[in-house]
Amino acid sequence: MISEFFYRTHDPTTLNSQGADHGTRKYTPPYPPTVKLQRNYFLEYRSAIFYNSPSQKDIAQRVTEEVQKKHFDPHGTKITTQVVKAGKWFDAEDYHQLYLFKNPTGYQCPSHTLHW
């Protein structure tokens, strides 16, 4: 299942970080209405699943619960991935596009491996 594979390929238990990457940009209002933010909340490297329909949301939540029970509860860790309604989308800056194609020896996040 694609959504379970998503959880296998990164660490969904680290809030707003992946490997050595941590959010550095403080988001200021207006926030997307579906995202509840706290003061000093950084989102650049968060783990999120964006849905477009109620059925996609249901699937994402169900798979998250199943993966949590099977793979993370036994280790005492909690998935922090957000399930968020898709909104207006912005592409990343050009230098991020096709990054590893442009930089074949470029950065590889150590947390992006198959975890089970």
mmCIF file of the C-alpha atoms, coordinates in Angstrom:
data_MODEL
# 
_entry.id   MODEL 
# 
loop_
_atom_site.group_PDB 
_atom_site.id 
_atom_site.type_symbol 
_atom_site.label_atom_id 
_atom_site.label_alt_id 
_atom_site.label_comp_id 
_atom_site.label_asym_id 
_atom_site.label_entity_id 
_atom_site.label_seq_id 
_atom_site.pdbx_PDB_ins_code 
_atom_site.Cartn_x 
_atom_site.Cartn_y 
_atom_site.Cartn_z 
_atom_site.occupancy 
_atom_site.B_iso_or_equiv 
_atom_site.pdbx_formal_charge 
_atom_site.auth_seq_id 
_atom_site.auth_comp_id 
_atom_site.auth_asym_id 
_atom_site.auth_atom_id 
_atom_site.pdbx_PDB_model_num 
ATOM 1   C CA . MET A 1 1   ? 0.000   0.000  0.000   1.00 0.00 ? 1   MET A CA 1 
ATOM 2   C CA . ILE A 1 2   ? 1.389   3.381  -0.998  1.00 0.00 ? 2   ILE A CA 1 
ATOM 3   C CA . SER A 1 3   ? 0.516   5.187  2.222   1.00 0.00 ? 3   SER A CA 1 
ATOM 4   C CA . GLU A 1 4   ? 2.161   2.485  4.361   1.00 0.00 ? 4   GLU A CA 1 
ATOM 5   C CA . PHE A 1 5   ? 5.253   2.709  2.145   1.00 0.00 ? 5   PHE A CA 1 
ATOM 6   C CA . PHE A 1 6   ? 5.355   6.441  2.918   1.00 0.00 ? 6   PHE A CA 1 
ATOM 7   C CA . TYR A 1 7   ? 5.822   5.587  6.586   1.00 0.00 ? 7   TYR A CA 1 
ATOM 8   C CA . ARG A 1 8   ? 8.548   3.049  5.800   1.00 0.00 ? 8   ARG A CA 1 
ATOM 9   C CA . THR A 1 9   ? 10.723  5.569  3.956   1.00 0.00 ? 9   THR A CA 1 
ATOM 10  C CA . HIS A 1 10  ? 11.208  8.233  6.619   1.00 0.00 ? 10  HIS A CA 1 
ATOM 11  C CA . ASP A 1 11  ? 10.983  8.768  10.354  1.00 0.00 ? 11  ASP A CA 1 
ATOM 12  C CA . PRO A 1 12  ? 7.417   9.954  11.012  1.00 0.00 ? 12  PRO A CA 1 
ATOM 13  C CA . THR A 1 13  ? 8.067   10.333 14.737  1.00 0.00 ? 13  THR A CA 1 
ATOM 14  C CA . THR A 1 14  ? 10.229  13.452 14.620  1.00 0.00 ? 14  THR A CA 1 
ATOM 15  C CA . LEU A 1 15  ? 8.211   16.650 14.814  1.00 0.00 ? 15  LEU A CA 1 
ATOM 16  C CA . ASN A 1 16  ? 9.168   19.081 12.050  1.00 0.00 ? 16  ASN A CA 1 
ATOM 17  C CA . SER A 1 17  ? 12.512  17.462 11.295  1.00 0.00 ? 17  SER A CA 1 
ATOM 18  C CA . GLN A 1 18  ? 14.030  14.688 9.228   1.00 0.00 ? 18  GLN A CA 1 
ATOM 19  C CA . GLY A 1 19  ? 17.547  13.512 9.975   1.00 0.00 ? 19  GLY A CA 1 
ATOM 20  C CA . ALA A 1 20  ? 19.760  16.557 10.355  1.00 0.00 ? 20  ALA A CA 1 
ATOM 21  C CA . ASP A 1 21  ? 17.143  18.853 8.772   1.00 0.00 ? 21  ASP A CA 1 
ATOM 22  C CA . HIS A 1 22  ? 15.058  20.932 11.152  1.00 0.00 ? 22  HIS A CA 1 
ATOM 23  C CA . GLY A 1 23  ? 12.532  23.648 10.439  1.00 0.00 ? 23  GLY A CA 1 
ATOM 24  C CA . THR A 1 24  ? 14.111  27.060 10.473  1.00 0.00 ? 24  THR A CA 1 
ATOM 25  C CA . ARG A 1 25  ? 11.415  29.352 9.144   1.00 0.00 ? 25  ARG A CA 1 
ATOM 26  C CA . LYS A 1 26  ? 8.859   30.661 11.592  1.00 0.00 ? 26  LYS A CA 1 
ATOM 27  C CA . TYR A 1 27  ? 5.485   30.808 9.898   1.00 0.00 ? 27  TYR A CA 1 
ATOM 28  C CA . THR A 1 28  ? 3.418   33.863 10.575  1.00 0.00 ? 28  THR A CA 1 
ATOM 29  C CA . PRO A 1 29  ? -0.282  34.474 9.932   1.00 0.00 ? 29  PRO A CA 1 
ATOM 30  C CA . PRO A 1 30  ? -2.221  33.824 7.892   1.00 0.00 ? 30  PRO A CA 1 
ATOM 31  C CA . TYR A 1 31  ? -1.773  30.105 8.495   1.00 0.00 ? 31  TYR A CA 1 
ATOM 32  C CA . PRO A 1 32  ? -3.532  27.549 6.322   1.00 0.00 ? 32  PRO A CA 1 
ATOM 33  C CA . PRO A 1 33  ? -6.915  27.096 8.044   1.00 0.00 ? 33  PRO A CA 1 
ATOM 34  C CA . THR A 1 34  ? -6.456  23.325 8.412   1.00 0.00 ? 34  THR A CA 1 
ATOM 35  C CA . VAL A 1 35  ? -3.148  23.593 10.262  1.00 0.00 ? 35  VAL A CA 1 
ATOM 36  C CA . LYS A 1 36  ? -3.263  24.317 13.968  1.00 0.00 ? 36  LYS A CA 1 
ATOM 37  C CA . LEU A 1 37  ? -0.021  26.052 14.870  1.00 0.00 ? 37  LEU A CA 1 
ATOM 38  C CA . GLN A 1 38  ? 1.580   26.847 18.148  1.00 0.00 ? 38  GLN A CA 1 
ATOM 39  C CA . ARG A 1 39  ? 4.006   29.666 18.832  1.00 0.00 ? 39  ARG A CA 1 
ATOM 40  C CA . ASN A 1 40  ? 7.433   29.000 17.257  1.00 0.00 ? 40  ASN A CA 1 
ATOM 41  C CA . TYR A 1 41  ? 6.063   26.159 15.155  1.00 0.00 ? 41  TYR A CA 1 
ATOM 42  C CA . PHE A 1 42  ? 8.283   25.319 12.190  1.00 0.00 ? 42  PHE A CA 1 
ATOM 43  C CA . LEU A 1 43  ? 6.876   23.303 9.287   1.00 0.00 ? 43  LEU A CA 1 
ATOM 44  C CA . GLU A 1 44  ? 9.603   23.054 6.662   1.00 0.00 ? 44  GLU A CA 1 
ATOM 45  C CA . TYR A 1 45  ? 10.515  19.436 7.383   1.00 0.00 ? 45  TYR A CA 1 
ATOM 46  C CA . ARG A 1 46  ? 7.297   18.158 8.850   1.00 0.00 ? 46  ARG A CA 1 
ATOM 47  C CA . SER A 1 47  ? 5.816   14.831 7.860   1.00 0.00 ? 47  SER A CA 1 
ATOM 48  C CA . ALA A 1 48  ? 2.377   15.276 6.318   1.00 0.00 ? 48  ALA A CA 1 
ATOM 49  C CA . ILE A 1 49  ? -0.169  13.520 4.138   1.00 0.00 ? 49  ILE A CA 1 
ATOM 50  C CA . PHE A 1 50  ? -2.358  15.881 2.113   1.00 0.00 ? 50  PHE A CA 1 
ATOM 51  C CA . TYR A 1 51  ? -5.800  14.677 1.076   1.00 0.00 ? 51  TYR A CA 1 
ATOM 52  C CA . ASN A 1 52  ? -8.317  15.931 -1.480  1.00 0.00 ? 52  ASN A CA 1 
ATOM 53  C CA . SER A 1 53  ? -11.399 13.916 -0.551  1.00 0.00 ? 53  SER A CA 1 
ATOM 54  C CA . PRO A 1 54  ? -13.030 12.433 2.546   1.00 0.00 ? 54  PRO A CA 1 
ATOM 55  C CA . SER A 1 55  ? -12.122 8.926  1.391   1.00 0.00 ? 55  SER A CA 1 
ATOM 56  C CA . GLN A 1 56  ? -8.440  9.871  1.062   1.00 0.00 ? 56  GLN A CA 1 
ATOM 57  C CA . LYS A 1 57  ? -8.544  11.347 4.556   1.00 0.00 ? 57  LYS A CA 1 
ATOM 58  C CA . ASP A 1 58  ? -10.158 8.179  5.938   1.00 0.00 ? 58  ASP A CA 1 
ATOM 59  C CA . ILE A 1 59  ? -7.530  5.974  4.283   1.00 0.00 ? 59  ILE A CA 1 
ATOM 60  C CA . ALA A 1 60  ? -4.656  8.133  5.548   1.00 0.00 ? 60  ALA A CA 1 
ATOM 61  C CA . GLN A 1 61  ? -6.013  8.117  9.104   1.00 0.00 ? 61  GLN A CA 1 
ATOM 62  C CA . ARG A 1 62  ? -6.719  4.370  9.048   1.00 0.00 ? 62  ARG A CA 1 
ATOM 63  C CA . VAL A 1 63  ? -3.269  3.495  7.707   1.00 0.00 ? 63  VAL A CA 1 
ATOM 64  C CA . THR A 1 64  ? -1.627  5.857  10.209  1.00 0.00 ? 64  THR A CA 1 
ATOM 65  C CA . GLU A 1 65  ? -3.433  4.128  13.073  1.00 0.00 ? 65  GLU A CA 1 
ATOM 66  C CA . GLU A 1 66  ? -2.498  0.658  11.759  1.00 0.00 ? 66  GLU A CA 1 
ATOM 67  C CA . VAL A 1 67  ? 1.158   1.578  11.264  1.00 0.00 ? 67  VAL A CA 1 
ATOM 68  C CA . GLN A 1 68  ? 1.251   3.232  14.697  1.00 0.00 ? 68  GLN A CA 1 
ATOM 69  C CA . LYS A 1 69  ? -0.025  0.076  16.407  1.00 0.00 ? 69  LYS A CA 1 
ATOM 70  C CA . LYS A 1 70  ? 2.099   -2.367 14.438  1.00 0.00 ? 70  LYS A CA 1 
ATOM 71  C CA . HIS A 1 71  ? 5.429   -0.573 14.119  1.00 0.00 ? 71  HIS A CA 1 
ATOM 72  C CA . PHE A 1 72  ? 5.652   2.285  16.628  1.00 0.00 ? 72  PHE A CA 1 
ATOM 73  C CA . ASP A 1 73  ? 3.636   1.339  19.740  1.00 0.00 ? 73  ASP A CA 1 
ATOM 74  C CA . PRO A 1 74  ? 6.020   -1.584 20.438  1.00 0.00 ? 74  PRO A CA 1 
ATOM 75  C CA . HIS A 1 75  ? 8.906   0.932  20.594  1.00 0.00 ? 75  HIS A CA 1 
ATOM 76  C CA . GLY A 1 76  ? 7.000   3.505  22.647  1.00 0.00 ? 76  GLY A CA 1 
ATOM 77  C CA . THR A 1 77  ? 7.151   6.131  19.886  1.00 0.00 ? 77  THR A CA 1 
ATOM 78  C CA . LYS A 1 78  ? 4.363   8.195  18.340  1.00 0.00 ? 78  LYS A CA 1 
ATOM 79  C CA . ILE A 1 79  ? 3.762   9.132  14.721  1.00 0.00 ? 79  ILE A CA 1 
ATOM 80  C CA . THR A 1 80  ? 3.630   12.922 14.416  1.00 0.00 ? 80  THR A CA 1 
ATOM 81  C CA . THR A 1 81  ? 2.670   12.960 10.721  1.00 0.00 ? 81  THR A CA 1 
ATOM 82  C CA . GLN A 1 82  ? -0.204  15.350 10.087  1.00 0.00 ? 82  GLN A CA 1 
ATOM 83  C CA . VAL A 1 83  ? -3.162  14.446 7.870   1.00 0.00 ? 83  VAL A CA 1 
ATOM 84  C CA . VAL A 1 84  ? -4.062  17.789 6.300   1.00 0.00 ? 84  VAL A CA 1 
ATOM 85  C CA . LYS A 1 85  ? -6.597  18.912 3.722   1.00 0.00 ? 85  LYS A CA 1 
ATOM 86  C CA . ALA A 1 86  ? -4.764  19.902 0.550   1.00 0.00 ? 86  ALA A CA 1 
ATOM 87  C CA . GLY A 1 87  ? -4.925  23.574 -0.195  1.00 0.00 ? 87  GLY A CA 1 
ATOM 88  C CA . LYS A 1 88  ? -3.112  25.941 -2.443  1.00 0.00 ? 88  LYS A CA 1 
ATOM 89  C CA . TRP A 1 89  ? 0.152   24.308 -3.452  1.00 0.00 ? 89  TRP A CA 1 
ATOM 90  C CA . PHE A 1 90  ? 3.469   26.038 -3.970  1.00 0.00 ? 90  PHE A CA 1 
ATOM 91  C CA . ASP A 1 91  ? 6.381   24.335 -5.683  1.00 0.00 ? 91  ASP A CA 1 
ATOM 92  C CA . ALA A 1 92  ? 9.685   24.427 -3.861  1.00 0.00 ? 92  ALA A CA 1 
ATOM 93  C CA . GLU A 1 93  ? 12.368  26.767 -5.101  1.00 0.00 ? 93  GLU A CA 1 
ATOM 94  C CA . ASP A 1 94  ? 13.999  25.782 -8.394  1.00 0.00 ? 94  ASP A CA 1 
ATOM 95  C CA . TYR A 1 95  ? 17.212  24.626 -6.746  1.00 0.00 ? 95  TYR A CA 1 
ATOM 96  C CA . HIS A 1 96  ? 15.189  21.963 -4.891  1.00 0.00 ? 96  HIS A CA 1 
ATOM 97  C CA . GLN A 1 97  ? 13.594  20.591 -8.067  1.00 0.00 ? 97  GLN A CA 1 
ATOM 98  C CA . LEU A 1 98  ? 15.200  17.331 -9.256  1.00 0.00 ? 98  LEU A CA 1 
ATOM 99  C CA . TYR A 1 99  ? 17.841  17.922 -6.607  1.00 0.00 ? 99  TYR A CA 1 
ATOM 100 C CA . LEU A 1 100 ? 19.568  14.537 -6.741  1.00 0.00 ? 100 LEU A CA 1 
ATOM 101 C CA . PHE A 1 101 ? 19.466  14.535 -10.538 1.00 0.00 ? 101 PHE A CA 1 
ATOM 102 C CA . LYS A 1 102 ? 21.260  17.877 -10.534 1.00 0.00 ? 102 LYS A CA 1 
ATOM 103 C CA . ASN A 1 103 ? 23.523  16.825 -7.631  1.00 0.00 ? 103 ASN A CA 1 
ATOM 104 C CA . PRO A 1 104 ? 24.107  13.059 -8.002  1.00 0.00 ? 104 PRO A CA 1 
ATOM 105 C CA . THR A 1 105 ? 26.468  12.998 -5.033  1.00 0.00 ? 105 THR A CA 1 
ATOM 106 C CA . GLY A 1 106 ? 24.250  15.373 -3.092  1.00 0.00 ? 106 GLY A CA 1 
ATOM 107 C CA . TYR A 1 107 ? 22.693  15.084 0.292   1.00 0.00 ? 107 TYR A CA 1 
ATOM 108 C CA . GLN A 1 108 ? 21.049  11.869 1.337   1.00 0.00 ? 108 GLN A CA 1 
ATOM 109 C CA . CYS A 1 109 ? 18.969  11.992 4.494   1.00 0.00 ? 109 CYS A CA 1 
ATOM 110 C CA . PRO A 1 110 ? 20.060  9.111  6.748   1.00 0.00 ? 110 PRO A CA 1 
ATOM 111 C CA . SER A 1 111 ? 16.500  8.682  8.008   1.00 0.00 ? 111 SER A CA 1 
ATOM 112 C CA . HIS A 1 112 ? 15.208  7.921  4.493   1.00 0.00 ? 112 HIS A CA 1 
ATOM 113 C CA . THR A 1 113 ? 15.629  4.169  4.435   1.00 0.00 ? 113 THR A CA 1 
ATOM 114 C CA . LEU A 1 114 ? 13.163  1.301  4.527   1.00 0.00 ? 114 LEU A CA 1 
ATOM 115 C CA . HIS A 1 115 ? 12.475  0.893  8.236   1.00 0.00 ? 115 HIS A CA 1 
ATOM 116 C CA . TRP A 1 116 ? 10.766  -2.483 8.184   1.00 0.00 ? 116 TRP A CA 1 
# 
